Amino acid sequence: MSLNSSDVLARLERLERSNRRMRLVCLASLSVPLLTLVGWQTANPVAEILRVRRLEVVDERGVPLVTLGKERTGDGGSVVLRDRLGEKRSWWQVGPNSGAFAILSEDKDDQKNATAGISVGPRKAEISLFSGNGAALSAGVRNEQPRLDLWSSQGKNLFGAPWTTNQKR
């Protein structure tokens, strides 16, 4: 088989075209991973502000564990924490000139609740502790007067300072 010069030139042109295509394919196959790597290392933009009416953090079953939103009367904000069963265990609420924080330990079987709470307002600040059987301790300041009370599980005032007579809650 003899090749003339025009056949050789045609074959050479085909090889050069094929070589150019191969270089483009190689360049593209190398640049895609490089661009991906550069894009991966670039920090994702973080929003300065997230605005929602209510935010819930849920577990894998969809049970809300943390809720941030409006306080139930709509006068302020609240944070509610729930256990894995969705039962309310702690909350923090604020409103105009007031705030309250509570922690609840509840046994659904025998309804024995222990609660600790703190509340503040314009002329008061109080701490209250309630046992599961009804005994309680309350300490606070109202209208610039301190007060301490101890209550029995039957609701009888065991101690009050400033001094009080035995009274029912």
CORGIDA-V472992 format. One record per residue. RES is the residue in one letter. OMEGA is omega in radians with two decimals (999 if undefined). Layout:
<<RES & OMEGA> <RES & OMEGA>>
//
This chain:
<<M & -3.13> <S & -3.14> <L & 3.04> <N & -3.04> <S & 3.13> <S & 3.08> <D & 3.14> <V & 3.13> <L & 3.14> <A & 3.11> <R & 3.13> <L & 3.10> <E & 3.10> <R & 3.11> <L & 3.13> <E & 3.09> <R & 3.13> <S & 3.12> <N & 3.10> <R & 3.11> <R & 3.13> <M & 3.10> <R & 3.11> <L & 3.12> <V & 3.12> <C & 3.12> <L & 3.12> <A & -3.11> <S & 3.07> <L & -3.07> <S & 3.14> <V & 3.09> <P & 3.12> <L & 3.12> <L & 3.09> <T & 3.14> <L & 3.12> <V & 3.12> <G & 3.12> <W & -3.11> <Q & 3.10> <T & -3.11> <A & 3.07> <N & 3.13> <P & 3.14> <V & 3.13> <A & 3.11> <E & -3.06> <I & 3.02> <L & -3.08> <R & 3.09> <V & 3.07> <R & -3.12> <R & 3.12> <L & 3.12> <E & 2.97> <V & -3.06> <V & 3.06> <D & -3.07> <E & 3.11> <R & -3.14> <G & 3.13> <V & 3.13> <P & 3.12> <L & 3.11> <V & 3.10> <T & 3.03> <L & -3.12> <G & 3.12> <K & 3.01> <E & -2.94> <R & 3.10> <T & 3.11> <G & -3.10> <D & -3.12> <G & -3.10> <G & 3.11> <S & 3.00> <V & -3.13> <V & 3.08> <L & -3.12> <R & 3.08> <D & -3.07> <R & 3.09> <L & -3.14> <G & -3.13> <E & -3.13> <K & -3.11> <R & -3.13> <S & 3.09> <W & 3.11> <W & -3.11> <Q & 3.05> <V & 3.08> <G & 3.11> <P & 3.08> <N & -3.14> <S & 3.07> <G & 3.13> <A & 3.10> <F & -3.13> <A & 3.06> <I & -3.08> <L & 3.01> <S & -3.02> <E & 3.04> <D & -3.05> <K & -3.08> <D & -3.10> <D & 3.05> <Q & 3.09> <K & -3.11> <N & 2.96> <A & -3.06> <T & 3.00> <A & -3.11> <G & 3.07> <I & 3.08> <S & 3.11> <V & 3.09> <G & -3.07> <P & -3.11> <R & -3.14> <K & 3.00> <A & -3.04> <E & 3.01> <I & -3.14> <S & 3.07> <L & 3.14> <F & 3.10> <S & 3.11> <G & -3.13> <N & 3.07> <G & 3.07> <A & -3.06> <A & 3.00> <L & 3.12> <S & 3.10> <A & 3.14> <G & 3.09> <V & 3.07> <R & 3.14> <N & 3.09> <E & 3.10> <Q & 3.11> <P & -3.13> <R & 3.07> <L & 3.12> <D & 3.01> <L & -3.08> <W & 3.05> <S & 3.12> <S & 3.08> <Q & 3.10> <G & -3.14> <K & 3.10> <N & -3.12> <L & -3.12> <F & 3.06> <G & 3.09> <A & -0.02> <P & -2.99> <W & 3.05> <T & 3.02> <T & 3.13> <N & -3.13> <Q & 3.11> <K & 3.08> <R & 999>>
//
